[in-house]
Amino acid sequence: MEESPKKKKRFLYNRYSREELQQRLDAEDFTRRTVSFYRYVIIEDVEGMRDRLYAMWDDLNCLGRIYIAREGINAQMNVPEHNWDQFVKELYAFEEFKDVPFKIAVEDDGKSFLKLMVKVRKQIVADGLPDTEYDVTNVGRHLTAKEWNELMEAGDAIVVDMRNHYESEIGHFDGAVLPDAETFREELPEVLDKLKDQKDKPILLYCTGGIRCEKTSAYLKHHGFENVNQLHGGIIDYARQIKEEELPNKFKGKNFVFDDRLGEHISEDVISRCHQCGKPCDTHTNCANVACNLLLIQCDECAEKYEGTCSDECQEIIHLPEEDQEEIRKQWAAEGRTKRFNKA
């Protein structure tokens, strides 16, 4: 009698190279929907939840970057259109994620991610703060786009951008406070210091999808601010609401997004400049020298001139033999030349 085949082992991680992943994506004959969502909720079995979600989304051919922690979930991903209803049904079947609101991308070519990555983290948004510094159950008032516009027009509110400076550089709300920080961890104390003498004024917080404002509003309320408000759904959902309700658009420029697109237009305004020549430009790219990988704004002309690199030094490096480039990568890593942002 012939033996039954052994059960095939299930791999709960990506096993393909970037080239193979790109080929698979290019060969697809269906469309994908790019979506982001988050929820602060206690997850008891974080590792188990991670594996269940990975298996579920792998079966549905989803791609994206998802972080799971004891405090909740933070997800940016895309889903095949023909699997969307099943995706929603299966996610909402978890009590922890029932009816979680989705933010759908404004500009979407379905190519926003190459692989599925579900990672366990200590926090879904790293802030470096002890739990005693905030209570995520005590947050600010969530505003619709209409309410947000009305409070901005009232004139006495302070609008604060809770994103990093390389995000706000290409797009932000008129008159917003723009912290000069590269991480959320750096930004929280900076914002607290900037606002310390204005606790009596209405505070309007915004970010990409709302998750950073959730913690910021709790943090500010912990420090004595009472009239704290946040843009519900962030810039992503603001763009949807103003379009559907035909509201005035008070956001100028591009919304930075953390996928391969690196940005989507909310208005046609170009408010930033190429970091190399100063020409108006809002296109982000990572330096083609892998050892560097610096995130910069680069126009088409400079991209051609510098071959996608940020400097003459990096341009020279990309023409070296691969073994020499590997040595440079090791040397730069040892010297602590850290990457500002890595989209890979």
N, C-alpha and C positions, 0 to 999 in steps of 0.2 A: 504494500500500500504506500502511495506517495505521501511524503510528509508535507504538512501544510506549511507554506512559507512563513518565516518569522515576521512578526509585526514590524513594519517599517518605523524607524526611529524618527521622532518629530523634532526638528531643529527649530528652536525658538529664538533665532537670530539670523541675520543676513549672511549668506555664504557666497555671494557673487561679487566680482570685481566691479569697479565703477564703470569700466568699459562694457561689461556684460549687462549691467543694469541699464545703461543708456541705450543699448541695442534693444533690450526688451521694451523699454518705454517708447522708443521710436517706432517699434513694430505694432504698437497697439492701434486698433481700429475703433476705439470707443473714447468717449470723453470722460474727464474726471472733474469732480467738484472739490475745490480747495476750501477747507473749513478750519476754524479754530474754536476752541472752547476750553473752559476751565471751571473748576469748582473746589472750594475749600470744604472738605468733609473728612472726618476721621476714617482712615482705611486701616483696619486691624491687621490684615495679612497682606502687606505690601508686595512681597515677592510673589505670593500666589496670585494676587490681582494682576500683577505685571504679566505673568505667564498666560493667564486666561485671556487678557486683552490682546496679547500678541497673537495667540493662536486664532482667536476670533477674527481679528483684522487681517491676518495673513490669509485666511480662508476667503475673505472678501476682496483680496487683492488691493488692500489699502496701502498707502505709502505715507510716511511722515515722521515727525519727531515728537515723541510724547514723553513727558516726565511724570512719574508717580512717586508720591511720598506719603508719609503717614498723615500729612495735613491736606492731601487732595491730589488733583490731577491738573496738568497743563498740557494741552495738545494743539499742535498745528499739523494738519494732514490733508491728504486728498483721497477721495473715495470714487470709484467708478460709478457713473450715473446710474447704471443698471443695477447696482447693489445698494443704492442710497437708502431705500426704504428698509431693507434688511439691516443695514448698518444702524439706523436710528432705532429700530425695534429691538435689536440685541443690546445696544448700549443702554437704552431706557429700561431694560429688564433688570439691570443692576440697581438696587435700591439707592446706592451711593450716587448714581448718575441719572436718576429718573428726572425727565423733563429739563435736563441741563440745556441752556440756550446756546444756539450755534451762531457764529459769525461767519458769513459767507464772503469770500474774497470779491473785491470790486472788479479787478482786472484778472482774468483767470484763463490761462491757456492749458491748464491741466498738467503742466510740466514742473510744478513747484517742488516736487521731491523725487528722489531716485529710489529710495529704499524705505523700509519700515524699521523704525528704531524706537523701542520702548525701554526707557531707562529708569532705574530706581535712584532717587535722589533724597538727600536729607530734607530739602525744601523744594517746593515747585518753583519758587522764585527766591534766589539766594539773597538774603538781606544782612546776614551776619549779626542779627540782633537776638538777644535772649528772649524767651517767651514772655518775660515780664514787661517788655517794651510795647506790647500791643495785644489787643484781643480782637481776633478777626470776626467775632460775632457782633462787635460794636463798631460798625463802619458808617461812612457818610451816606447822605441821601443820594439815591441813584436818579439821574436826570435823563429824560428823553432828549432827542435833538432839539425839539421845539422849546422845551424848558431851558436847555443849555443856552440856546440863542437868546432867549428872553433875559436871562440873568446876565449874559455878556452885554446886551444892549442897555441894561439898567445902569451900567457904568461904574458901580462901586465894588464889584467883585474882583478878586485877584485870580487870574487864570494861571495854572501851573502845569507845565509839561513834565510828566514823570518818566520820560524816556531819556536815553543817553544822548549826548550832544551830537553824535554822528547820525542819529535818527532825526532829531529836531532840525538839523542843519538843512535838510532838503524839504521840510514841510512842517508847519506849525500853525496854531491859531493866532490871529492878530493880537498883539500886545501881551502874549504869554510870557511868563517867567521861564527862561530856558537855562536850567542848571548846566554848568560846565563839568559834567561827570561822564566817565566811561562805563560805570557799572551802577546798578541799582543800589548796591551796598554803599557806594560813595555818595549817592544822590540824596538818600534819606536825611542824614545829618545836615547836608548843605541846604536842603529845602527848609528844614526846621530853623536853621539859623537865619535864612533870608526872610522868613515869615514871623519871627519871634515877637516883633513889635506890632503885629497886625492881627492879633487873635480876635478882634472884634469885627473883622470884615468877613464877608462871604468868601470862601475858598472854593475854586472850581478846579478839580483835578482831572487830567485826561492822560491816556496812554494808548497803546496800539489796540488792545482788545478788552481792557478793563482790569486785568489781573493785578498789575502793579498798583493801580489806584486803590484796590481793595485793601491792600496792606498799608498803603500810605495814609488813607483816611483813618484807619484804625490807629496808626502811629500818631497822627496829629491829634486825634481825639484824646488819646492817652496823655498827650502833652498839653491839654487844656483848650484846644480849639473846639468850638461848639458848632459853628455854621460851616460844616465841611460837606461838600457836594462832589460827586464824581459822574463822569459821562458814562452812562450805562452802555456796555458793549464796545466802548472805546471808539477810536477813529473809524474802525472798520464798519461798525453798525451805524455810526453817525452818517457815513457816506450813503448807506442804504436808505436810512430814514429821510434824509434831505431830498433824495431822488424820488422816493415813493410819495412823499408829502409835499413836494415842490417848495421846500423851504430854502431860505438864503444859505449859501455855503460860506461859513466864516473860517474855514480851514484853507490855507494857501499852500499849494505845492503838492508834494508826494508823501505818501505814508510809507515809511520804511517797514519791510516785512522780513521775517526770519526764515526765508526759504530761498531757493535759487533765483527767484525774481528780484529780490532785494528792494523792491519798491512797487507801489501802484499809485497812479495819479488820482488825487481827490479833486484837484483843480488843474487847469492848464498852466498855472503860474510856475515859472522856474525861478526859485529864490536863492539858489546856491550857485557856486562857481567851481570850475575845474581846479583841482588842487595844484595842477602843474602849470597851467597857462593863464588861469583867471577868467576864462571864457564862461558865460552862463551855461550851466550844466547841472543835471541832477541824477546822473547815472553812477551808481556805486559799482565797484569791482574790487576783487582781491588781487594783489600783486601776483603776477605770473611766476615769480620766484617763490617756490614753495617754502623755502627757508624763511622768507619774509612774511608773505601772505597778508600784508598790511591792507586794510580796507581803505579805499580812497575814492574820491569823486574824479572821474576821468572822462574827458570828452573824446569823440571819435578820432580827432586829429592826434591827440596825445597818445591815445591807445595804439595808433599805428606807428607813431614816432618812437615810442618807448616799448613797443611790442607787448603791451599789457602790463608793464612793470611800473614801479613807483619812482625809479631813479636810474641814473647811469650805472651805478654799481650793480643793481639787480638785473639790469639789462645785460650786462657783461656776464653775470653768473648763469643766466639761462642758456648761454651758448657754450658753456663748459661741458666736458664729458660728464655723464651721469654719475660716475664714481666720485668726481671732484665736487659735484653738487651735493652728494650725500655727505661728504666730509664737512662741507660748509654748514649743512643743516645740523650736524652733530655739534660743530663748534658754536654756532649761534645759540643752540639750545643750552649748551653748557654756560654760555655767557649771559643767559637770561633775556635774550631778545624775544620778548613775548609777542604773541599775535594779538591784534586788537579785536579782530572778529574773524571767525572761521565758519564759512557757510557749508563746508563739506560734511 
